[in-house]
Amino acid sequence: MSVKFDTHIQNRNGTFYFRIAIPRTLSERIGKTEYKCSLRTNNYRVALKKTRPLAYMVTSFFAEIEKMTVANETLQGLAQTYFEKLLLLAKGTDVAVRNMLNPPESGNPDDPYNFIRLAEHEYADLQKRYKAGDCDIEDEETAKRLMTWQGSEHSYDMRMTNYIKMARLEAKRVELAAMREDMLEMQSKIPLFKDCMNPFIDMGSGVYDLCDLEPYYIKKSSQRCVTTLQDAISRYISFLSANNESADSEPPDQSHLDRLIDFLGADMLVSGLNKKEHGVALRDLVLNLPKNYVQKYKNKGISLPDVLSMAEYEKIAPKNRNFYWQGFNRFFRWCVADGHMASNPLDGVSFKVHKSSKGARLPFSKEQLNTLFSSAIYTGRKNAVRSIWEKGDTVFKDGYYWVPLIGLYTGLRLGEILQLVHGDIKQDDQGVWHIDVNKDGEGKSLKTEGSQRKIPLHSDLIKIGFFDYWRDREKPCRSDNLRLFQDNITYQDGDKIKNYSRQFAAYLKALGIKTPKHVFHSFRHNYVDQIRRMKGVTDEILDALDGRCAGEERSRSTRTLYGTDFTPSDLRPFIEQIDYGLDLSVFLNRP
């Protein structure tokens, strides 16, 4: 049969192109319906001469691909499934071993029953055989079984055998790491297996039916098809609540996940969510979420899809998109680990992440500080709870009074201040009074491990009367666990930090000093700026005074826990150098 090569030639604006249709059986796999390239000539005879060998080459290539009846993605999926099976078998063996009665002892305290030594021998043997290129008949038989189970007409493929070898070697390495209780090494180092279920790490994954290959997979797939989105979210929130160190506030993902229900519906089966249909849609949702959706639209009966279809509406800030996207990802990863779905529909889906600029928050100027600390809270206000910016005759030395001062003179984050208890005010061996920032106690948590620190109390705070307030707070119940600022808006039901932050922002606005870059966290910027200007401040001292961790806002130190080598007595000379130029008479001349 002769081939008409002229049918593959196309003239476009005087230049000839080669063009050939891709067979339907291959177009879905390749992702195109035709192949086209420029012949780089305007001469028909030259174009025809170039077309002949090109046509033969491309058609031969198509023929070779057609021989590969099983797509590589399918083989990789089978390899991932086999890897999970191996880990579950290893976990089951580990459970059985732990339940053995009177196993023979080795005399080695690190490996009393020789299990680690045997696993090391098996792993070394696998490495040696695979490095030598030995063909293992067991690997071939496993490859044939997997492909037969998958439904392939071809019972063997060399690629599948190679994937089986990778899975066996990596599974044995993970198992050995689990025996050594090395959590970092228990993570798969091969990208193909990174997202696979790992029973040594995912505590929610049980040891399924380990008797045979096929029943295990049938059982596994049938377990992931009945959970609705509403039910999955409820279980996830319960899980977060049970593991939440801060019992005074709702789990952070609660409000974010409500948007999932508004968009997808409460009865959506989580097992039916996939990247192609839902992952991209959720990305577009995050990019176009309306600002204050609940107050502006939901409470008025307007659905989320209806808002998204509007021509114009105000959208959430770029930085808030990150919070939603991270919340969605955490939820779906939990669903996978807990067995409600096979894979995270957001894997591989992304958008340009908003990164806060260095000047996202600014310190208060001297004028702003003077305005704030000569306002009604510090000179006398009309009411202890409502309209706290209205001037009056009474100075209420409560949370509104002390929290800003603590933030200014210690650099503590708002959450760290609001969770302080009476027992966190201490003296060291040298008699230096300080604030012990820790997470010891119910409802207390810290941003990072490096946030644990001890900050000396500045003499200005002592002059202003902080000790009097501290002693008065002790009188009602004489308990070290009494919250220092358990009053007014600070400790209403719900999110304490959000409540106080909103009230403080409203106060700044009433004083005329509120800007988008001036919030409570600005006190921390004032504090850090003061420390950085001090003479003799090393990176370690700076880390000890502001409670940051490696990788957070700077990475100049390799220490894991900052401040552990410095006592409050060591740090006091630096704290005492802080001087904002405030008129202390405003505080001292008031009762």
C-alpha positions in Angstrom: 0.0 0.0 0.0 1.5 3.3 -1.1 1.4 6.3 1.2 0.4 9.7 -0.2 2.9 11.9 1.4 1.4 15.1 0.0 -1.5 14.6 2.4 0.8 15.4 5.3 2.0 18.7 3.8 0.3 22.0 4.7 1.1 25.5 3.4 0.8 28.2 6.0 1.7 31.8 4.9 4.2 30.5 2.4 5.9 28.0 4.7 5.3 24.2 4.5 4.4 22.2 7.6 4.3 18.5 8.3 1.0 17.3 9.8 -0.2 13.8 10.7 -3.2 12.6 12.7 -2.6 10.6 15.9 -4.6 7.3 16.1 -7.6 7.5 18.4 -6.2 4.7 20.5 -3.2 6.8 21.4 -4.6 10.4 21.4 -6.0 10.1 24.9 -2.7 8.8 26.2 -0.6 11.4 24.4 -3.1 14.2 25.0 -3.1 15.4 21.3 -5.1 14.6 18.2 -2.3 15.5 15.7 1.4 16.0 15.4 2.6 19.1 13.5 6.0 20.7 12.9 7.5 23.2 10.4 9.5 21.9 7.5 11.3 25.3 7.3 11.0 25.7 3.5 8.8 27.4 1.0 9.7 25.0 -1.8 7.2 22.2 -2.3 9.7 19.7 -3.8 12.0 20.2 -0.8 9.1 19.8 1.6 8.0 16.6 0.0 11.5 15.2 0.2 11.6 16.0 4.0 8.2 14.5 4.5 8.9 11.0 3.4 11.4 10.0 6.1 9.5 12.0 8.7 6.2 10.2 8.0 7.9 6.7 8.3 9.5 7.7 11.5 6.4 9.0 13.2 4.2 6.1 12.1 6.8 3.7 13.4 6.8 5.5 16.7 3.0 5.2 16.9 3.3 1.5 16.3 5.8 1.1 19.1 3.5 3.0 21.5 0.5 0.8 20.6 2.5 -2.3 21.6 2.7 -0.8 25.1 -0.9 -1.6 25.9 -0.6 -0.7 29.6 0.1 3.0 30.3 3.0 3.7 32.6 0.7 5.6 35.0 -1.3 2.4 35.4 1.8 0.5 36.3 2.9 3.1 38.8 -0.5 3.0 40.4 -0.2 -0.8 40.8 3.3 -0.4 42.3 2.0 2.1 44.8 -0.8 -0.3 45.8 1.8 -3.1 46.2 4.0 -0.9 48.3 1.1 -0.2 50.6 0.4 -3.9 50.8 4.0 -4.6 51.8 3.9 -2.0 54.6 0.7 -3.4 55.9 2.1 -6.9 56.0 5.2 -5.5 57.8 3.0 -3.7 60.3 0.9 -6.9 60.8 4.1 -8.9 61.4 5.3 -6.2 63.9 2.0 -6.4 65.8 2.2 -10.2 65.9 5.8 -10.1 67.0 5.0 -7.8 69.9 2.4 -10.3 71.1 4.7 -13.3 71.1 5.1 -15.1 74.3 8.7 -15.9 75.5 10.5 -15.3 72.2 14.3 -16.3 72.2 16.4 -13.5 73.5 19.7 -12.3 71.9 21.4 -10.6 74.8 21.6 -7.3 72.9 19.7 -4.6 74.8 19.1 -2.5 71.6 17.8 -5.6 69.7 16.8 -8.2 72.4 15.2 -10.6 69.9 17.4 -10.1 66.8 14.5 -8.7 64.8 16.5 -5.6 63.7 19.6 -7.7 62.8 17.4 -10.0 60.6 15.8 -7.0 58.9 19.2 -5.5 58.2 20.3 -8.8 56.7 17.3 -9.0 54.4 17.7 -5.3 53.3 21.4 -5.8 52.5 20.6 -8.9 50.6 18.0 -7.1 48.5 20.4 -4.3 47.8 23.1 -6.7 46.7 20.9 -8.7 44.4 19.3 -5.7 42.7 22.6 -3.9 42.3 24.0 -7.0 40.6 21.0 -7.0 38.3 19.8 -10.5 39.4 16.4 -11.5 37.9 14.2 -12.6 40.7 11.5 -15.0 39.6 9.4 -13.9 42.6 9.3 -10.4 41.3 8.2 -11.5 37.9 5.4 -13.7 39.3 4.3 -10.8 41.5 4.2 -8.5 38.4 2.1 -11.0 36.5 -0.3 -11.3 39.4 -0.7 -7.6 39.8 -1.3 -7.1 36.0 -3.8 -10.0 35.9 -5.6 -8.5 38.9 -5.7 -5.1 37.2 -7.3 -6.7 34.2 -4.6 -6.3 31.6 -4.6 -8.7 28.6 -0.8 -8.9 28.9 0.3 -10.8 32.0 3.9 -9.5 32.1 5.7 -6.2 31.6 9.4 -5.6 32.3 8.5 -2.1 33.7 6.2 -3.7 36.2 9.0 -5.9 37.5 11.3 -2.9 38.0 8.6 -1.1 40.0 8.1 -4.3 42.1 11.9 -4.2 42.9 11.7 -0.5 43.9 8.7 -1.2 46.1 10.2 -4.2 47.9 13.5 -2.4 48.6 11.8 0.8 49.8 9.3 -1.0 52.0 12.0 -3.0 53.7 14.0 0.2 54.4 10.8 1.8 55.9 10.2 -1.3 58.0 13.8 -1.3 59.3 13.4 2.4 60.2 10.2 1.6 62.1 12.1 -1.0 64.1 14.7 1.6 65.0 11.9 4.1 65.8 13.4 6.6 63.4 10.4 8.7 62.5 12.2 10.7 59.9 13.5 7.6 58.0 10.0 6.1 58.1 9.0 8.6 55.4 9.4 7.2 51.9 12.4 8.8 50.0 11.2 7.7 46.6 8.7 10.2 45.0 6.6 7.5 43.6 5.7 6.2 47.1 5.6 9.5 49.0 1.8 9.8 49.1 1.1 6.1 49.8 -0.6 5.0 53.0 2.0 4.2 55.7 0.7 2.3 58.7 3.9 3.0 60.6 3.1 6.8 60.5 -0.6 7.1 59.8 -2.0 5.9 63.1 -5.6 6.1 61.6 -4.8 3.3 59.1 -5.6 -0.1 60.5 -4.0 -3.4 59.6 -6.5 -4.7 57.1 -7.0 -8.3 55.9 -3.4 -9.5 55.4 -4.2 -13.0 54.1 -4.3 -12.4 50.4 -3.7 -9.7 47.7 -7.1 -9.5 46.1 -9.4 -9.5 49.2 -7.3 -6.7 50.7 -7.8 -4.4 47.8 -11.5 -5.2 47.4 -12.0 -4.4 51.1 -9.9 -1.3 50.9 -11.8 0.2 47.9 -15.2 -0.7 49.4 -14.4 1.2 52.6 -13.9 4.5 50.8 -17.3 5.2 49.3 -19.8 6.0 52.0 -18.6 9.1 53.9 -20.4 12.4 53.0 -18.6 15.7 53.2 -20.6 16.8 56.2 -19.8 13.6 58.1 -16.1 13.8 57.2 -15.9 17.4 58.3 -17.7 16.6 61.6 -15.3 13.7 62.3 -12.3 15.9 61.4 -13.4 18.7 63.7 -13.9 16.2 66.5 -10.4 14.9 65.8 -8.9 18.4 65.9 -10.8 19.2 69.1 -9.5 16.1 70.9 -5.9 16.9 69.9 -6.2 20.7 70.2 -3.8 22.0 72.9 -5.8 25.3 73.2 -9.2 24.1 74.5 -10.5 27.7 74.8 -11.0 28.2 71.0 -12.5 26.3 68.2 -10.3 24.3 65.8 -8.7 26.7 63.2 -10.1 25.0 60.1 -13.8 25.1 61.2 -14.9 28.2 59.4 -12.8 27.4 56.3 -14.4 24.0 55.9 -17.9 25.6 56.0 -17.1 27.0 52.6 -16.5 23.5 51.3 -20.1 22.6 52.3 -21.5 25.8 50.8 -19.7 25.1 47.5 -19.9 21.3 47.1 -22.9 20.4 49.3 -23.2 18.5 52.6 -24.2 15.2 50.9 -21.2 15.1 48.5 -19.3 11.8 48.9 -15.7 12.6 49.7 -14.6 9.4 47.9 -16.0 10.9 44.7 -13.8 14.0 44.8 -11.0 14.1 42.2 -8.3 16.4 40.9 -9.7 16.9 37.4 -13.2 17.8 38.3 -13.0 19.2 41.9 -9.3 20.1 42.5 -9.3 22.9 39.9 -12.8 24.0 40.9 -11.7 24.4 44.5 -8.6 26.3 43.5 -10.9 28.7 41.5 -13.1 28.9 44.6 -10.3 30.0 46.8 -9.2 32.6 44.3 -12.7 34.1 44.1 -14.1 33.7 47.6 -16.2 36.7 48.6 -15.2 38.8 51.6 -17.4 38.5 54.7 -19.6 35.9 52.8 -21.6 34.9 55.9 -22.5 38.4 57.0 -23.1 39.9 53.6 -24.6 37.0 51.7 -25.3 33.7 53.5 -27.3 35.3 56.3 -29.5 36.9 53.6 -30.2 33.7 51.9 -27.7 34.1 49.0 -25.8 30.9 48.2 -22.1 30.8 47.5 -22.5 29.7 43.8 -24.8 32.6 43.3 -22.2 35.0 44.7 -19.5 33.5 42.5 -21.6 34.1 39.4 -22.0 37.8 40.1 -20.1 40.2 37.8 -18.7 42.2 40.7 -18.2 41.6 44.4 -15.4 42.2 47.0 -13.0 39.2 47.3 -10.9 38.0 50.2 -7.4 39.3 50.6 -4.6 37.3 48.9 -3.1 36.3 52.3 -6.4 34.8 53.3 -6.4 32.6 50.3 -3.4 30.9 51.7 -5.3 30.1 54.9 -8.2 28.5 53.1 -6.0 26.5 50.8 -3.9 25.2 53.6 -7.1 24.3 55.6 -8.5 22.4 52.7 -5.3 20.5 52.2 -5.1 19.5 55.8 -8.6 18.2 55.7 -8.2 16.2 52.6 -4.9 14.7 53.8 -6.7 13.6 57.0 -9.5 12.1 54.9 -6.9 10.0 53.0 -5.1 8.9 56.2 -8.4 8.0 57.8 -9.5 5.9 54.9 -12.4 8.1 53.6 -10.8 8.8 50.2 -8.1 7.3 48.0 -6.1 10.5 47.2 -6.1 14.2 47.9 -7.9 16.0 45.1 -5.6 19.1 45.6 -2.4 17.3 45.0 -0.6 18.9 42.1 -3.1 21.8 42.0 -1.7 25.2 43.1 -1.8 28.9 42.6 0.6 31.7 43.2 1.0 31.9 46.9 0.8 35.3 48.5 4.0 36.1 50.5 3.8 38.8 53.1 6.3 41.5 52.4 8.9 42.6 55.0 6.8 45.7 55.7 3.5 43.9 56.1 3.3 45.3 59.7 4.9 48.5 60.9 6.0 49.6 64.4 4.0 52.4 66.1 5.6 55.8 65.8 6.5 57.8 68.9 3.5 60.0 68.2 1.1 57.0 67.9 2.4 55.6 71.1 2.0 58.9 73.0 -1.6 59.1 71.6 -2.4 55.6 72.7 -0.9 55.8 76.2 -2.5 59.2 76.9 -5.9 58.0 75.9 -9.0 57.2 78.0 -7.7 53.7 79.0 -4.8 55.2 80.8 -6.2 58.6 81.9 -9.7 57.6 82.8 -12.7 56.1 81.0 -16.4 56.3 81.3 -17.2 52.6 81.2 -15.2 49.4 82.0 -16.6 47.4 79.1 -18.4 49.4 76.5 -17.1 52.4 74.5 -13.8 52.2 76.3 -12.4 55.1 74.2 -14.9 57.5 75.9 -13.1 59.6 78.5 -14.2 59.5 82.1 -12.9 59.8 85.6 -12.0 56.2 86.4 -8.9 54.3 85.5 -9.7 50.6 85.3 -6.4 48.6 85.5 -7.7 45.6 83.7 -6.7 43.7 80.6 -7.3 46.7 78.3 -4.8 48.6 80.5 -2.0 46.0 80.8 -2.1 43.9 77.7 -0.7 46.7 75.4 2.0 47.6 77.9 3.1 44.0 78.2 3.2 43.7 74.4 5.3 46.9 74.2 7.9 46.0 76.9 8.2 42.2 76.3 7.5 41.7 72.6 5.1 38.8 73.5 2.5 37.9 70.8 -1.1 38.6 71.7 -1.9 34.9 72.1 1.1 34.5 74.5 -0.1 37.3 76.6 -3.7 36.2 76.9 -2.8 32.7 78.1 -0.5 33.9 80.9 -1.4 32.6 84.3 -0.5 34.0 87.7 2.3 31.4 88.1 4.1 32.6 85.0 5.4 35.6 86.8 8.5 34.3 88.6 11.9 35.2 90.1 15.2 33.5 89.1 18.0 32.5 91.4 19.3 36.1 91.3 15.9 37.5 92.3 15.1 38.9 88.8 11.4 39.0 88.1 10.4 37.7 84.7 7.6 36.3 82.6 8.0 32.6 81.9 6.5 32.0 78.4 5.5 28.3 78.3 2.8 25.9 77.2 2.6 24.1 80.5 -1.1 24.0 81.5 -4.5 23.4 80.1 -5.4 25.5 77.1 -1.9 26.9 76.5 0.1 26.6 73.3 2.9 28.3 71.5 3.7 29.2 67.9 6.9 27.2 67.8 9.2 25.4 70.3 11.5 28.3 70.1 8.8 30.5 71.6 9.5 29.2 75.1 11.5 31.8 76.8 11.9 33.9 80.0 11.6 37.7 79.5 12.7 40.0 82.4 10.2 42.5 83.5 11.2 46.0 82.5 11.5 48.5 85.4 9.0 50.8 83.8 6.3 48.0 84.1 7.2 47.7 87.8 7.1 51.4 88.4 3.7 51.7 86.7 2.3 49.1 89.1 2.2 45.7 87.4 3.1 43.9 90.6 0.1 45.5 92.4 -2.1 44.2 89.6 -0.4 40.7 89.8 -0.9 40.4 93.5 -4.6 41.6 93.3 -5.2 38.9 90.7 -4.0 36.3 93.2 -6.4 37.2 96.0 -9.7 35.7 94.7 -8.5 32.1 94.7 -4.8 32.0 95.5 -4.1 29.9 92.5 -1.1 29.9 90.2 -3.4 28.7 87.4 -5.6 31.9 87.5 -5.5 33.8 84.2 -3.8 37.2 84.5 -6.2 39.0 82.2 -9.4 37.0 82.7 -11.8 40.0 82.3 -14.0 41.9 79.9 -13.7 41.3 76.2 -10.4 39.4 76.7 -12.0 36.2 77.8 -15.5 36.1 76.4 -16.6 32.7 75.0 -15.1 31.9 71.6 -11.9 33.0 70.1 -10.2 35.2 72.7 -7.4 36.4 70.5 -9.8 37.4 67.7 -12.2 39.2 70.1 -9.4 41.3 71.7 -7.7 42.0 68.4 -11.0 43.4 66.9 -11.6 45.5 70.0 -8.1 46.9 70.0 -8.3 47.7 66.3 -11.6 49.6 66.9 -9.8 51.5 69.7 -7.0 52.5 67.4 -9.5 53.7 64.8 -11.3 55.8 67.4 -8.0 57.4 68.3 -7.3 58.2 64.6 -4.0 56.2 64.5 -5.3 53.0 62.8 -3.8 52.0 59.5 -3.7 48.6 57.6 -0.2 48.1 58.8 -0.7 49.1 62.4 -2.2 46.3 64.6 -1.5 44.8 68.0 1.5 42.9 66.5 3.1 46.3 65.8 4.2 46.4 69.5 6.4 43.4 68.7 8.0 45.3 65.9 8.7 48.2 68.2 10.2 45.8 70.7 12.4 44.0 68.1 13.6 47.3 66.6 14.7 48.4 70.0 16.7 45.2 70.7 18.4 45.3 67.3 19.8 48.7 68.0 21.4 47.7 71.3 25.2 47.3 71.5 26.5 43.8 72.2 23.4 42.0 71.0 24.3 38.7 69.4 22.0 36.6 67.2 21.6 34.2 70.1 20.5 36.9 72.5 18.1 38.3 70.0 16.6 34.9 69.5 16.3 34.5 73.3 14.5 37.8 73.7 12.0 37.6 70.8 11.3 33.8 70.8 11.8 33.0 67.1 12.8 29.7 65.6 15.2 28.8 62.8 13.5 29.5 59.5 11.0 31.9 61.0 11.7 35.4 59.7 15.4 34.8 59.8 17.7 31.8 59.8 20.9 33.0 61.3 21.2 30.5 64.1 21.2 26.7 63.9 19.9 26.2 67.4 16.5 24.4 67.9 15.4 25.9 71.2 16.4 29.5 71.7 17.1 31.1 75.0 17.9 27.9 77.0 21.4 29.1 77.7 20.4 32.6 79.0 18.8 33.3 82.4 16.6 36.4 83.1 19.6 37.8 84.9 21.7 37.5 81.7 19.0 39.2 79.6 17.9 42.0 82.1 20.7 44.5 81.0 19.4 44.3 77.5 15.7 44.7 78.4 16.6 47.7 80.6 18.0 49.5 77.5 14.5 49.7 76.0 13.3 53.3 76.0 10.3 54.5 74.1 10.4 58.0 75.5 7.0 57.6 77.1 5.8 60.1 79.7 5.5 57.8 82.7 3.7 60.6 84.7 0.6 59.6 82.8 0.6 56.3 84.6 2.2 57.3 87.9 -0.2 60.2 88.7 -3.3 58.0 88.4 -4.6 55.7 91.1 
